[in-house]
Amino acid sequence: MINVQDISYKYKGQKALVFDGFSLQLEENRIYGLLGKNGTGKSTLLYLLSGLLKPISGSVCCDGIAAYERRPEMLREIFIVTEEFDLPAVRLSEYVKLNRPFYPRFSEEVLQRCLSDFELPADVKLNELSMGQKKKAFMSFALATQTKYLFMDEPTNGLDIPSKSQFRKVIAQNMTEERTVIISTHQVHDVEQLLDHILILDQRNVLLNASVQEISDQFTFEYRTPQEMDDTVLYAEPTLQGNAVIAKRQAGDAETQINLELLFNFKTQTK
């Protein structure tokens, strides 16, 4: 379990706090979608969780260990795929040889399966890959580490449409009961089929912290004509198909597929 307790944080040289008295608890065996507008601290939160940043006050603990201490027993259970990264000018096999000893459950089988699903050769030269291919290779290594916690910041940026489908397949096939994944993204349609828990941040606050099932039990997502708008409607946006609507789910209503973009706008515009 990851526990964020009453933290404050700001970047050096900036007056505004990114977080101020912020708290959050992250349970195990979930795929979290971390959503928020630019500047709401999504990437900062991932860096704090992985110990790359230290809060000014408060605490961030991973299984009872303070994240900022970056103790080996904690770090071997965390892997973060940042939005932008550099890889050394070596072959993937050499990169794996150098880094795999740190991760006690590293799986060559998982690595090769991910590379195959991403349609990458088994031993590529990392500095000769396109940005999208580098991301696929790095994510393959990340999944092969089989860490308990996996953080991904905008993982589908730089991927073409077929690669985004491959990404969803790779994540789904390599999710285990022991693993917790947090995906920070603006590209909600790329990942919404994967997620089972939604977090929406806005200027230091948590606007939504709920499972997909809880959201489905509470709301319906549908299209309505102007004549069908009634007092069950909580939020609506005009579209070519009619009004895209979030409504209170009534007894007897069928469960509907969640529209994450509509949910995000509802929570950030009607807070």
Buried (B, 14 or more C-beta within 10 A) or exposed (E): EBBBBEBBBBEEEEEEBBBBEBEBEBEEEBBBBBBBEEEBBBBBBBBBBBBBBBBEEBBBBBBEBBBBEBEEEBBBBBBBBBBEEEBEEBBBEEBBEEEBEEBEEBBEEBBEBBBEBBEBEEEBBBEEBEEBBBBBBBBBBBBBBBBBBBBBBBBBBBBEEEBBEBBBBBBEEBBEEEBBBBBBBBBBEBBBEBBBBBBBBBBBBBBBBBBBEEBBEEBBBBBBEEEBBEEBBBBBBEEEEBBBBBBEBEEEEEEBEBBBBBBBBBBBEEE
